[in-house]
């Protein structure tokens, strides 16, 4: 970036002014970032150097203090706050949270539209026939229905203006048949969802004693969506694993140390010998959990016995590197031996703890020195060793290694640790003595899911170091857009001619119950995608350990790890590389599709594994459709994510991006790209498939993924609460997801679906009786019921039972939901809220209204209702019909309920009783208020046997069609829950007998 003279002057003046405020104690803890605007109003960020006493001090990432950093070794510092607000990593990754609604709610809106159209249609039909009847009342200036006094009527009934009367009748119909629109449904659903959320929050089976945290439903909008999940997207570290690293094995001087089995080793044993029970040695069991971060047992090198090993000097140097080559800060009281370590990564903490347990205790760190206690196993005392810390070459995703340069007893040492992919070619000829043995051990460690780090060192000549340091400080002090690359190149010059000491192996254990949970989810036909940063081979073995990949599952691997691709990468021909990668991936996808098509196995018996570089290409428009088609035919997808540097090699856009930004902003943007890739995958699946997706994660880098999915689940683990705060549901352990989906998800989906269908049924059954009565009364607009009867229908007489259905109903118990995960498919396939089922319930409502109206009128109208021979009048007919409606819809609900509690009984029968209580109480009020209900129940209907017999006859006739259909469907075409219920009943009979 070229700056004019004025800008350079401003930059120097600003830095000189700030330098006058500093002293020697704060030189290494000061960062100056200046923002200015050029004539084109473009905002730039400059990383400056500090000038003090005629010296220039470089300002780099080492001078950045992260949030929650602790001030030590100095009384105060001067600094500038940078990367705040929208420049923070969290804000860079953040997306505007979208409004999430369940698929049932969206479909319910469509049903409301249908009912609204039906309301308009019914009102139009009524007004149309009313207009015809009104026009016919005036023929040749003679009134056909003279008793209606059309000559002395209002505009609402005027034969001379029949069209206008019909229009007003249409408006009357909209109000009269408004009961077809279940307005109270939305209120009832909100009440039900809140109560469902309370049950989720108070489920003791989803309580974690270790963290003292329960499951938390942070929103009530998506309860039923939990029962319709098709695909789960999961992070690995901290989500499937504990994110608690343990030092378990190591290789030193070509000899493997560390006994016992890891979880992956046991899983591989089960896969290779499925018929044999793999026994775990007592030694392995005894080694668990003694020291946090240290799960290593080998009598050959513990308790000072390493002195008798073939290469004790290399063993000593190995653990010396572990104790020095890091950025860990010790805390606590070193005099009492109560020291704990604060580390940027848990891997580093595990290394330092391992060194301490084997006699090399790191206890003090200053700006320029590191101090160790080395245990003298001869005398039993501790020897203090001080190392002058000259430089720290930080670890980065592009370098994949870390080095420190120290001076000890007059010797200059470079201590280096890093990934095997970048370390072996840096070894000197004399340093490759144990390369073959170490490589074999690394391969074995990777195969059993361990995180591997190669340990090396070299001795530096004084002259060589001075020349390198001069160049390193000059590059570090330069302000350049490609300063990061220059710094890496300079570090690379001295990180050569290394001597191999060995390799470490750290285990990130799976959370408790993860394999069983993933196995249950697979049996429920839920697709699971796991994104991990491990190597492909390591990821596959971890997949078997957590049962994401299962025995007998056919693996389909898509990778760009081939010799041809490697040659093109080294040549740097980006165009040829991209073309070759596209062709290779297309071929592998076609081969995978042919395997799925030709195989007789089901889709859940295939596992797709894809590496990070391939994933970059399949997310393009050319391959996304074919890749998604293959992925949806697989029961599990394992995405092995590569580093940001690897992604840059296959992305021209990323390369251009790196050249345009400064080091710090570039790092943040690349990290943001890495995190947003998860969001890309979720968005692709949602857009193409339209199925319900669920994302689960535990860290801030999972926030965008959690917000993008239809359902976001946050794990309240060791990575903070940002994932939880952005989530819809929060749990403490991954295996709680099994109960959250298979039990609560299934129940909530079934309850809400049944509740909505029943709500439409009861409103249609009630509303259409008004329409049939209006047709019976020549479309006069006369309501069949009293005004207060109609107002209280959805408030008192039918509201509470449907709420009880939505809160307490269970088709099967929680144990059976977990024992038969196949039951979950009823929600995934949306069987209980399909259009066929919705229209069936609507048809049932229409049929019930027809039976109630015509049976009631035929029984009541032409028969003697009282002992004196008088027939039923308008008020009696309305009360009888309303009584039949209340009985029918509540008994219909009783038939539909699978799991009766005393609450169901109380709400159903009290709702029916409340109708009689209301009718009796309301009938006692003055007729000016009660109008048509005055004394109807007490004086007219109660003494009449016909009233009670007709109620019984009509209700039984109304319930008979649904009862017959239910009996037929359960016996002839049983659903999954019907089969499980039958099995449960048979088991109960056997236990009883």
N, C-alpha and C positions, 0 to 999 in steps of 0.2 A: 504494500500500500504506500503510495508516494504522498508525502506531505509537503506543503509549501513552507517557505521560511518562517512566516508568521506563526503557523501552527507549531513548528518545531520550537520556536522561541517560547511560545506559551507552555509547551510541554516541559521544557527545561526549567522555566521559571517556577512552574507549579511544583515540580519535583524538588528544586532547590529550596523553596520556601518550606515545604514539609520536612526536608532533611534537617533544617535548623531546629526543629522541635525534638529531635531524637538524640539519644545517647547510645553507647555501645550495647546496652542491655536490650534495646528494642530494635536493633538493626535487622535481626533475622525474623522479626514478627510484624513487619510493616508491608502493606501492599498499597500501591498507588494506582488507581484506575481513573483516568480522566476521560470525560465525554465532551466532545465539541461538535459543532456543526460546520459542514463545509458550505460553500456558496449555494450548492444545490440542495441544501437542507437534508443531507444524508447524515445519519448518526453513526459515528464510529466509536469503537472501544480501543483504547491503547493500554498496553501493559508496559509500565515504565520501569526504570532502574533507579536505585537510590544512590545519590552522591553524598559522601560524607568524608571529611578530612582527606580530600583529593583522591578518594578511592570510589570505585563504582561497584555497587553491590547488586547482583541480579535478584529480581523478584520473580518467584515461580510458584508452582503449586505447593511447594513446601511451606510457603508463608501464608497459605490460606488456612484460616481457622474455621472449621465447620461449626454449625450450631451445636450448642451444648458442650463445646470444648471447655476444658478447665485450665485456668491460668496457673502456671507453676514456674519456679526458678526465676521469677522476676516480680517486682512490685507492681508494675504497670506496663502497658504497651500503648503505642500510637497506631492507629489503623483506620482504614476506610472500609465501610460496609459495602460489599459488592454482591452481585447476583441475588438481589432481593426482589420481592414483588413478582412481576411477570418473567423475570430472568431465572427464577429458581427452577430446579429440575422438576419439582412437583407441578409447577404451573406450566412448564413446557410440555409435560406429558398430559396435562389435564384437558379434558373436553367438557363442553357444556353438558351437564346431566340431562338426559332426555326424559320425557314423561313416559313412564312405563304403564301399560295397561295389558291385562290378560286377554288371551284370545277369546275367552268366554264373554268377557265384557264387550269386546268388539262385535262378536256375533249377536249378543243381546241387543246392541244398538240396531242391528239390521232387523231383528225381530220386532223391535218397537216400530220401525218404519213400516213393516208389513202390517202390524196392528193398526197403525195410524191410517194407512191406506184403506184397511178394512173398515175402520170407523167412518171414513169419508164415504166409502162405497155403501155401507149400510145406511148412513144418513141420507145419501142421495137416492137410494132405492125407496126408503120411506117417504121422502119428500116428493119423489116422482109419482108414486101411487097416491099419495095424499092430494097432489095437484089434480090427478085424474078424477078421484072421487069428488073433490070439491067442485070441479068444473061440471061434473054430471049432476050435481045437486040443483043446477039451474038449467031447465030445459023448457023452451018456449015460455019464458017468464013464469014458469011454475017451479016450485021448490019440491024436490024429490024427498028430501029428509026435512020436512017442515018443522019437526019437533026440535031440531037443532037451532031454530030461529035464525037462519042465515040472513034474514032481513034486518036483524038487530044484533049484528056481530061486529067484531073488530077486524082489522086488516089480517089478523092471524087465521081467520076463517071467513073468506069473502069469495063466494062463487063468481062474482063479477070480476075479480082480480085474482084468479086462481094461481097464476104464475108467481105473483108477489107473495101470496100465502104459502106457496110451495117453498119459496126461498127462505121465508122466516121459519118454516117447518124444518128446513135443512139445518138452520142454526140451532133450533131446538133439539134436533137429533144429535148434533155434535155434543151438546151438554148431557143429553139423556144417556147416550151410549159411551160416554167418556170412561165408564168403568172398564171398557175393553183395554184401556191403556193403564198398565199397573204402575202408577206413580209411586205408590208405597213400596214397590219392589226395591227401589234404590236405597230407601231408608232401611229396609229389612236386611238387605245384603250388607250394608255397612255395619249394622249391629252384629250380624253373624260373623263377619270377617274380623272384627275387633275381638270377639269372644274366641274365635279360632286362634288368633294371635296370642291371646293370653294362655291358651292351652299349650301352644308351642313353647312359649317362654317358661312355663312351669313344668315342662316334661323332665322329670328327674333322670330319665334314661339318657338325656342329652346334657347332663351336668358333669363338668370336669372338676374333680376334686383338687387336682394339682394346681390349677390356676384359679379355682373358685369362681368359675364363670359358667353361666347357663347359655343355652341357645336364646337368641334374641331375634324376634321378627320386627325389623325396623320399619316395615311398611305392611299394611294390611291389604294392599291392592292386588298382590300376586300370590295369595295363598293357594288358590286353585291351580295356578300356573305350575306350582311345584309338582302337581300330578300329571303333567303333560310334557316333561322334559324329554327331548329326543337326543340331544348331544350335550356332553359336558366337556368344558375346556378347563384344564387344570395346569397350574404351575407345578414344578416338582419340589424344589428346595423350599422347605418351610411349610409346604402344603401337604405333600405326601410324606415328606421326611420331617424329622424333628428340628432340623437346622441346628443341630448340636453335634459338632465334629468330635470324633474320638480317634486318637492315635492308636492304631491296632497292629500295624506291621511295618517292617522296614527291610531294606536290602542294603548291606554295608560290605564293601569290598567283595562283592559277588556272592555273599552268603545271606540267605533269607532268614530273618528273625521275626518272631511273633507267632504264637500258636493260637489255635481256636478258629472257629468258623464265623463268618459274617452271615447276615441274613440272605444275601444273594447266593452264597455258597450252599446254604441249606436248600434254597429254592432250586438251584441247579441240580442238587442231589435228588430232590423229589422228581425233577423232570427226567433225569437220566435213569433213575431206578424207581419208577412209580409203584412197583409191587413190593418194594422193601421199605421198611420204616428206617429212616436215617437217624441214627443215634448221635446225640450230642455228648461229647466227652464231659466228664465231671470237671476237667480243668477249664473248659470253656465256660461252663456254668459258674464256676467259682470266680472267673475273671470279670464278671459283670459288675459295673457300677461302683468300684472302689474309689476312684478319683474322677471327678468330672473332667472330660476331655482326654482321659488316659485310660485305655482299655487294652493295654499291652502286657503280655505275660510271656517271658522266655527266660528261663533260669540261666541261660548261657551268658547273658550280658547284664542281668539285673544284680543289684547288691554288690557291684564292683567286680563281678566275675568276668566282665569284658576284658580285664587286664590279662586274662589267661587265654583269650581268643587268638587266632593266627595273626590278626592285624589290629592290635590294640591302638596304635597311633592313628589309624584311619577312623576307628570307632570314636576315639576322643575328638578328632577333628570334625567328624560328622555331627556330633551333638554340640560341639562348639559353634558350628555354623547355625544350627537350629536355635541356639541361645542368643546369637548376635545378629543374624541377618533377618531383621524384621523392623516394624515400626511400633511395636507394642510398648505400652507405658505401664510400669508397675505401680501399684497403689497399696496402701496399708502400712502397717508397722513392721519394718524388716527386722527390728531387734527381737520382736516376739515370734518372728517367722510367719506372721499372718499377712501374706502378700497375695493379692489377686491382680489379674492382668486385664487391662483395657486394650482391646485390639480392634483394628479396622475390620478384620475378618476372623471368623471362628477357626479357620485353618491355622492362622498364625498363632492364635492362643493355644491351640492343641500342640503345635510344635514346641512352643516355649514351655508348656507344662510337661511335655515328654522329656525335654532336656533337663528340667528340674528334677523329675522323678528318677532320672538316671545319673544324677550327681552334678549337673551343671545348672545352677540356679541363677537366673537373671533377676537382679534385685534393685538396680539403680540405673537411671538413664538421665543424662544431661544433654544440653545442646550439642556438646562436642565429645561426649564420652559415654561408654557403656561399661557397667561393672557386673561381674559374675562371682558367685561362690562356687568354687570347684571342690568337691568332696574328696579328701584324701583318704582312701580306703585302708591305707596302712596305719596311719595315726588316728583316723576317725575324726580329724578336725576339718575345718573349711579353709581353703586358700582363696584369698581375694585376688581376682585378676581384673585389671583395668585395661580398657581398649580405647584408644583415641579414635573417635568417629570422624572421619574426614569427609566422606561423601556418601549419600544414599541415592542410588539409582532406582527410582520408584518402579513398582510393578504397574503395568498397563495391559489392556487387552490386546494391543498390537505387539508389544514386546514379549508378553507372556513369561516374564522373568523379573527378578529383583536382585539387586546387588548392593553390597556395602563395602566401602574401602576403609580399613581400620589399620592402626599402627599398634603393635603389641611387642614390647621388649625389643624395640628397634627394628622389627620386621614389618614390612608393608604387605598386607594381605587383602586380596579381593575374594569375598565370600559371595557365592551366587547360588540361587535356587530358581527353578522354573520348570515349565512343561517339557516333557521329553521331546516334543516335536521341534523345539528350538534349541535344545541344550546339547544333544549328542554331536552335532556337526561343529560345535564350538570347542570340542575337546582337543587337547594336544596329542601328539603321537604317544608320549609317555603316559598320558592320562587316560588312555583307553584300555588299560590292563583288564578291567572287569566289565567292559562294555557289554559283551555278549550275555554274561550271566545276569547283569542288571536289566538288560532289555527283556530277557525272558521273564524275570520276576515282575517287571512293570506290566508286561502283557497279561500275566496271570492276575495281578492286582486289578487291572482295568476290567478283566472279564468277570470279576466278582463284585464289581460296582464300587471299588475304592477310588478315591481321589488321589492321584499320584503326583509327586513333586520330586524332581531330580536335584540332588545336592552336589555342588562342586566348589572348588576353590583354586586359587593360584597365588604364588608369591610374586610381588612386583619389584622391579628394580627402581631405585630412587630416581634415576635420570629419566627413565621411561614414564614414571608417574608425573614428574614435573612438567614434561612436555605435554602430556595428555591433559593435566589439570589446567594448564594455561589455555589450551584450546577449548576445553569444556566450559570454563568460566566465561570465555569470550562469546561462545555460542549461547550460553545461558543468559548473558546480559543483552544479547541482541534483540531488537524488536522486529520480528519478521512474521509474515503470515504462515510460512512453513517452518517456523521455529521448532515445532514439535518434531518434525521429521529430521531436522538438523541435529537436535539434541539426541534423538534415538541413534542416529548414525555415529555421533561422537561416542556415546556410551558403548556402541557396538564394537568400537575399535579396541577397547580395553577388556571387554568381556569375551576374550578369546584365549586359546591355549590353556584351557581349564583342565583341572585334574578331577576325574570322577571319584566321588566318595561313595555314593549310593543313591537310594531313593526312599521316600516316605510313602506310606499308604494310610489315608485317613478315611474313616467311615462316617457317613451321614445316615444314621439309622432311620428306617421307616417308622412312622407313627404307629402306635398300637391300633390293630384292627384294620389297617389299610388293605391288606390282601383280601380279607374276608369281605370288606365293603365293596371293592372293585369286582369281586366275583359275583356278589349279589346284584350289582348294577348291570353286569353283563348278562346275567340270567333274566333280568328285567328288560333286555333288548335295548338298553341305553348305550349309545355310542360314547366312548370316552377318548378325548384327545389330550395328550400330555406333552407339554413343551419343556424340554430340558436342555441344559447347556453341556451335557456330557457327550463323550465320543459315541459314535454309533454303536460299537460293540458293547461299551459300558451301558449305554441306554437300553439296549436289548436285554441284557442280563438283569438290570434293575427292573425292566418291564416284567420279566418272569418272576422276580422276587416279590413284586407287589401284585402279581396276578393280573396285570393289565394284559400281558401276553400269557396264554395258558397252554397247557400241554395239549398237543394235537392241533394247535392253531397253525395255519399255513402263513408264513411270513412273506410279505411282498416288500422288497427293499428298493428304494429310489435314492441313488447317491451319485455324486459327481467325483467321487474318490477313485479315479481311474488314471492309468499312466498317460493316456492321450491328453486328458484335461490338465494334468500336472505339467506336461511339457508346454502347453499353450500358456499356462499361467506364468511360467518362468520366462517365456518369450515376451510377454507383455502385450501381445496383440489382442486388444480388447474386443474388436469386432469379430475376429475369428473365434475367440474364446466364447463369446456370447452365442454365436451361431452353433458351435459344437455342443455347448451346454443344452441349448434348446432341442437339438436333434437327439441327444442322448436321453434327456428326460422324456421326450415324446415317445421314444422307442420303449423305454422302461414302463411308462404308463400303459401303452398298448399291450405289452406283454402281461402286465398285471391284470388288465381287464379281461384278457383271454383266459387267464387262470381262473378268475372268478366265474366267467361264463361257462367254462367247460367243466368246472368242478361241481360235484353233487352236494357239496357242503352248503350250509346256510351262510348268510352274510356275516353272522357273528363269529364264524370260524376262520376268518381271515384277519391278519394284523398288518397294517401298513406302517413301514418305518421309512422316514425321509430325513435327510440331513439338511443342515442350515442353508448351504449354497443352493441346493435343489429347491428349497422352499421359496427362495427369492424369485425363482423363475416361474414356479407353478402359480404364483399369485398374479402373474401377468394375464392380460386378456386372451392371449393365444392358448394358454394351457389350463386356465382355471376351471373351465367346464369339464374337460376330460379328467382332470385331477379330482374334482369334487365328485364326479360320477364314480370313480374308483374308490374314493375315501368313504362314500356313503354305503358302499357294498362291503365295508370292513367293519368289524366290531370294535376295533381299537386302532388309533392312529398315534404314532410316536414321532414327534418332531424333535430332532436333535439340532439344537440351534448352534450356529457358529458364532465366532467373535465379530464385532463390528468391522475389524480390518479385513476379514475374509469376505464379508458382504461387499466391502468397497472394491475388492478385486473383480467382482462380477457385476458391478453396477457403475456405468459411466457417470451417471448422475451423482452418485456418492463421491466419485473421484473429483468431479468439478466442485462439489460442495466443500470438500476439504480444502481446496485452494483459496476459497473466498473468505474464510473466517479465521479469526484468531484461535489460539490453542484452546483456551478455556471454553469459549462458546462452541467451538467445533466438538469438543468432548460431550458437552451437554446435548447438542443436536443429534450426535450419533447414538448416544444412549437413548434419546427419545425415539429414534427410528427403531431401535431394538425393541423397546417396549410396545410401540405402536404396531409392530408386526402381529402381535397377538390380536389386536383389535381388527387388523385387516382380515385375518383368518375368520374371526367371528362374523364380521360383516359379510364376508363372502358366503358363508354357510347360511346366514339368515336371508340374504338376498336371493340366493339361488333355490334354497329348499323351502323356506317359509316355515320351518319347524321351530319349536321352542328350544332355545339354547340357554345353558347355564354356565357361568364362569365362576371359578373358585380360586382365590389367591390369598396371600397373607401379607404382602408388602406394598409399599407405595408404587412400585413399578407395575403392580397388577390393577391399579385403580381404573385406568382407561379400559382395560379388558372387562372389569366388573361392571362398569357403567354401560358398556356397549351391548352386553348380552341381555337377553330378555329377563334373566334372573341373575343377580349378582350375590355371591355368597362370600363373605369375608371370614378368615380364620384369625381369631384374636391370639396370635402367637407371640414370638419374640421380636418380630419386625415392626412393632408399633401398632397403632390403631388406625392408620390411614385407610387400609383396605376395608376395615370394619365400618368406618365412617362413610365410605362410599357405597357400601353394600346394601342390599335389600334384606338379607338375613345374615346373621352372624352366629358362628359356632366355634367351639374351642378346639375341636379335633376333627380331622377329615372323616373319620369313620362315622361321625354323627350324621353325615350327609345321607347315609343309608336309611336311617330312621326318618330323617326330615323328608325324604322323597317317597320312600316306599310305604310309610305309615301316614304321616301327616299330609303329604302331598296327595296320596290316593284318597284319603278320607275327605280332605277339603275339596278336591275336584268332584268327587261323587256327591258330596253334600250340596255344593253350590249348583251343580248341574241339575240335580233332582229338585232343588228348591226353586230354581228359575222355571223349569218345565211345569212344576206344580202350580206356580204362581200364575202362569199363563193359562193353565187349565181352569183354575177356579174363577179367574176373571172372565174368561170366555163363557164358561158355564153360567155365570151369573148375568153377564151383560146381554147375552143372546136371548135369555128368557124375556128380557124387556122388549127385544125386537119382535119375538114371536107374539107376545101379548099385543104389541102395537098393531101388528098385521091382523090379529084377531079382532082388534077394535077399530078396523078400517083406517089404520095408520093415522089415528087421531092425535098421537103424541102424548097420550095419557100414560103415565108410568104405572106399572103394576104394583109398585110398593110405595110405602110411606117414605117421605123424604129422609127422615132420620134413620130409617132402616137401611136405605141405600148408603148413607154417609158412614154408618158404623160397620158396614160389611167388612172392609179391609182394615178396620181399626181394632175392633173387639172380637168379632165372631170367627175370624179366620187368620188372624195375624200371628198369634203366639204359637200355634202348632207348627207353622212353617218355619219359624225361627228355631224351634226345638229340633226340627228335622235338619236344619243347616248347621246346628252346633253339635248334636249328640249322635246322630245316626251313624251306624257302622255296618257295612255288609259282612265283614269278617273282623276278627280280633287283630290286635297289633302283632301278636306272635305269628298268626297265619299270614299276615301281610309280608312278614320277613321270611317266613318259611316257604312261601310261594310267590317269589318276585314276579312271576309271569302275570300276576294279577295287575301289575302296573301298566301293562299294555292297553288296558281299557281306557286309560287316560291318554296315553301316547297316540292311540288311534282315534281318540275322541269319540268313542262309541256311545257314551252316555249323553253327549250333547251334539250329536250329529243332526243334520237337517231332517233325516228320516225320523229320528226319535222326537225332535221338536214338533214336527208336523203331526206325528202320531198323537202327542199329547194335546195339540190343538184340536185335532179331529175328535179326540175323546171328549174335550170340552164342548164341542159343537153337538156331539151325540148326547152328552149328558143334558144339555139345555133342551134338546128336542124331547127326550124322554120325560124330563121333569115337567115341561110345559104341557105337552099333549096328554100325558097320563093324568096330570092333575086336573086339567080342564074336563077331560072325558069322565073322570070319576066324580068330580064335584059339581059341574054346571047343571047337568040334567037330572040329578038325583035329589031326592028329598034330604035336606041337610039337617033340619030340626024335626023334633017330634010332631010339631004341628003341620008338617008337610011342606014348609017353605024351603025353597032352594037356597044355595049359597049366593051371597051377594058379592059385589066387587071387593069389599074389604076382606071378607073371609077367604076368597080365592087368592088374594095377594099374600095373606098371612100363611096360608097352607103351602103355597108355592115357595115362599121364602123359607119356611121351615124345612121343606124338602131340600132346598139348595144348601142350607147350613149343614144339615145332616149328611148329605151326599158328599160334599167337598171335604168335610172333616173325616168321614169314614174312608173316603178315597185315600187320604193321607195315611190313615191307620193301616190300610192294606199295603201301601208302598214302603212303610218303615220296615227295616230289617232288624233293628236293635231297639227293643222297647225298654225304656226306663220309666221310673215313676213320674219323671218330668213330662214325658210324652203323654202318659195317661192323664196327668193332671191338666195339661194344656188343652188336649183334645176334648175331653169331656166337660171341662169347665167352660170352654168356648161355646159348646152346644148349650150348656145350662145357662150361660150368660144371655143367650138369645131369649129363653123363656123368662128369665128374671127381668130383662129389659122390657119385654112385651107386657109383662104383668105390671111393672112399675110405670111404664110410659102410658099404659092404658088407663091408669088411675088419674092422670093429669087431666085438667080441663080440656074439653073437646076443641076449644079455640087454639090450644097448643098441640095436643095429640092428634087432632083432626081424624083421619080415617082409622087410627089405632085405638080410639077411645073404647074401652071395655070389650074389645073384640076377643081377646084371649079368655078373659074370665067368663063372659056371658055367652059368647058365640061358639068358639072352637073347643074349649075344654069340655063342655058337656056332651059334645058330639063324638060318637064312636067313629063316624065316617072320617073325621079329621085324623084320628090316630091311625086307623087302618090304612087310609090313603097315604099317610106319611110313610108307614112301613112298606107298603107296596111300591111306592115310587122310588124310595131310597134303594131297596133291594134290586129293583129293575135297573136303576142307574149304575149300580156297582157291578152288576153281573157281567157286562161286556169286558171290562178291564180285568176282572177276576178270572174270567174264562181264558182271556188272552195270556195272562200271567201264568196260569197253570199249564197251558199248552206250551208256551215258550220254555218254561223251566224243565218240562219233561222231554220235549222233542228237540228243541234247539237251545240247550242250556248255555249260558255265558260262563265265563271263567269263574266269577264269584258264585254262580249257582252250583258249579261242580264242587268248589271248595266248601260251600255251605252244606252240601249233601255229605261230603266226606266228614265234616265236623259233626254232623248229626249222627252218622254211623259210628264214629268213634265214641260219642257220648253214650250211645245205646250199649256199645260193648263194655264201656266202663261201668255203666249202671248194672248190667247183667252180671 
